[in-house]
Amino acid sequence: MNKAILRIECPDKQGIVHEITEFLVNNNGNILELEQFVDQRTARFFMRVVWDMTGFGIPLEKFDIAFAETANGLSAKYWINSSAKKDRLALFASKELHCLGETLMQSFLGNLPVEIPVIISNHETAGNLAEKFGVKFFHIPTDGREKEEYEKEQLRILEEQRIDFIGLARYMRILSANFVRRYHDRIINIHHSFLPAFVGANPYRQAYEKGVKIIGATAHFVTEELDQGAIIAQDITPAHHGYSVDRLRQVGQETEKKVFSFALKKYAKRKIIRIGNRTIVFE
């Protein structure tokens, strides 16, 4: 089924749901999903609605024109997408492959509705995994090189592969401000701790030294400021006082895989609206 997905953000007022659903119904849209949220602190309204495009009276390429009067009346910002087009996801990795492998498997099983045409890594470790899943692999070394030099190679590949968004599957390099701006709100990172605690490098060692009783993982949008982007998903696992750093890392990696996959899926299904440094994540 070809479905349309509309996400909308606007000032809250009475009758918004009625106006939008009336517009869809009047154009023969059969609504399949609808979820809404009002941030009472800011008086902002958020909604995600999905409808069957079969028999819908407006082609999506003409939706903006047809919806303009309704959107302007609501002072709304909105995004319209078709479920028929899968986003093209590029995965960046380093030596640790658990998040990379989980993402490839979820895509292979059909649980992650994306195309994965390319893996880019600063180590050769992921080459065999990429080959097993039939994904193009590019080894771009970073040690001893200027960031501008190797990022130029990476950006060229991303453009050639028509990449829509990027997943940093434990890619252990900080992206430049220029790179982040090129893919604003289109880079998702998995951080191996429960942010905002234990930012930066070696969070499992930091967690061990603090004697934590839970270990967590955080998926977030990448911004120019390290580990400060809007959070998409988090989860935790209990940690025993007897766990070593290595045991904490093993437990944490299972959480990382789950959280990273969840965040990528939410993005691919158009279930996220970022508002400042917060996210609205629909069911």
N, C-alpha and C positions, 0 to 999 in steps of 0.2 A: 504494500500500500504506500503510495506517495503521499506524504503528510507535510503540511506547512507548520512551522514553529514560529510563533510570535512572542517576543519578550518585550515588555514595556515598563517604563518608569515615568512617573509623573507626580505632580502634587496631588495629595489625597483630597477627594471630595465625594459627595454622594452621587451614586449613579454611574460610576466608571465601568463596572462590570456590565451593566445593562447596555451602555453605549457600544462597547466593543463587541459583545456577543450579538447585539442587534445588527451591527454592521456585517458580521460573518453570516448570520442566518439569512439576512436579506440577499446575500450573494451565494446562497445555497451551500454554505459551509457546514458540514456535519462535525460538531465539536467532539473530540475524543478525550482530551485531557484539559484540565483547567486548575491552576493553583495561584493563589494570591497572597500577598502579605502587605501589611501596613506598618511602617516604622513610625510609631506614635511620637517618638522623640523628635523626628524631623518632619513629620506629617508628609511622608513620601509613600506612594503606592507602587507596588511591584506586582507584575503578573506574568505568567507563562501560560499560553494557550496553544493547543495543538488541534488541527482539524484535517479531515480527509480532503485531499485535493480533487478527488473524483467528482466531477460535476460542478466544482467551484467556479463561479462566474468570472473570476479575475485571474489571469496568468500572473505568476509571481513577479515577472519582470515589469508588470504594470501596477503592482500592488501599491507602491509609493504614491503614485498619482491618485489612485482610487481612495486611499486611506488618509490622504493629506488633510482633508477637512476635519475628520474625526481626531487625528493626531494634533492638529493645531488647536482645536477646541479644548483639548485636554492638556495642552502645553507639554506634550509627551516626547520623550526620547524612546526610540524603539529599534528592534532588530528583527528582521524577517529572514527565515532560512527554509530550505527544503530538505526533508529527510533523505531525498534521493541522492544528494551529494554528500559523500563522505569526506571529511577533512583528511588532508595529507599530513601525517605526523612524522617528524624527524626525531630520532632518539640520540641523545648524547650520552656517552658512557666513558668510564675510566677502567679501573681494574676489577672492581666488585660488580658482579653481573646479576645479582638476585632480582633487582627491580627491572632490569632490562629483559631478563628471561621471562619474568612474570608477565610483562607487558606484551611481549611477542606471543606468548601462549594465549593470553586473553583475546588478542586479536585473531589468532588462528582459530580459536574455538567459537568466534562470532560474538563474544561477550563485550568486546570493545569495538564500536562501529567506526573504525578509521582505516585508512590505508597507511602502511608503514613502508615507504619506498627506500629509506636510507637510515643507516646508523653511522654516526661520526664518533670517533674515539681518539684520545691521545695515547692510547696503548693498543697493542695488537691483540690483546686478550679476547676481545669480543668477536674476532673474525670468524672463528669456527661456529659460534652461535648464530651469527648473521647468515652464514652459508646454509646452516640447517633449515632456516626459515625462508630462504630465498630472498634475502634483503641485501641490497647493495651496501658494501662496507667501505668506509674511507678512514684510513689511519692517518691522522694529522698530528705529528709530534708537536709538543709545546715546549719541552725542556730546552733551554738555551736559545729560545727564539723570542722575538718581540711579539707581544699580543696582537698588535695591528697586523703583523705579517700572517700569522696563522688564522686569525679571524677573517681575514680577507678571503682565504681559501674556503673556510667554512661557509661564509655568506654566499660565495659564488655557487657552491653546491646546493645550498638551500634555494637559491633563485632558480637554478637549472631544474631542480626537482619540484618546483612549484609548491613549496611547503607552506601549509596554513598555520601550524603551530608546532612548538618544540617541547619535548619532555626531557628534562635533565635527570637521567636515571643513574644517580650517583656520579655525575660528572664533576670531578674534583678540581675545577678551575673556575675562577671568578670571571664573569663576562664583563666586557667593557661597557661603559655608558652608551657608546655608539651602537653596539650590538643590541643592547636592551631596548633602546629607542626604536631600532628598526623593526623589532617584534614586540612592540608595546602590548601588554596584556595578552600575549600569545606565547609566553614561556612559563612552564610549570616546573617547579623544582621539588624534590623530596629531600627534606632535611631530617637527619637521623637524631632528632630529639623533639621534645614537646615545646615548641617555641611559645613564648619568647625566652624560655630558659635555655641555657647552653648553646648560644649562638656560636658561629665560627667553627673552627677545626676541632676534631677529636672530642665530640660531645659525650661519648660513652666513658672516656676517661674522666671528664668533668663530672658526669653523673655518678660514677663509682666513688669519686673522692667526696662527693656530697652525701653519699649513703642513701640514694633515692630508693623509694619503695614502689615506684612505678617507672616504667621506661616507655617513651612515646615516640611518635613520628608525626611530621607536619608536612603537608603539601601546600605550596603557596605560589602565588604569582611572583615572578622575578622582577625586582626593581633595581635601580642604581645603587641603593643602599643595601648592604649585605644582610640577607635573611630578615628583611623588614617588610616584604611584600604582603598583600592581603592574603589571609589564610583561607584555603578552600576546604581542607579536611584535616582532621587529627584523630588519632586513636592512641590508646595506652594498653600496656600489659603489666601485670604485677611483677615486681622484682623482689627476689628473696635476698635477705641480708648476706647470705653466703655466696652470692653470685660474684664471680670474677669479672674483670673487664671483658674478657673473651666471651663469657656466658651472657653478659648483658648485650654484647654485640649480636650474638646469635638470636637471642630473643627479639631484639630490636629489629633485626632484618626481616623477620616475619611480619612485623607490624608495618615496616616501611613498604613492603610489597603491596600489602592490602590498601594502604592509604594512597599510595601513588596511583595504583590502578583505578581506585575509586574516583580520584580527582580528574584523571584523564577522561574517564567515562562521563563524568558530569559535564566537562567542557565539550566533549564531542556531541553530547545530546542536547546542547544549548540550554543547560540548566543553571547557569551561573550568570549573575549580574553583579559586577563590582561597583561599589559605591564608596568612594574614598578609599580608606584602608580596611574596609569591611567587604564581605561578600554575602549576597543573597543566594543560597544554594537550594534549589527546589527539589522536591522528592522525585 
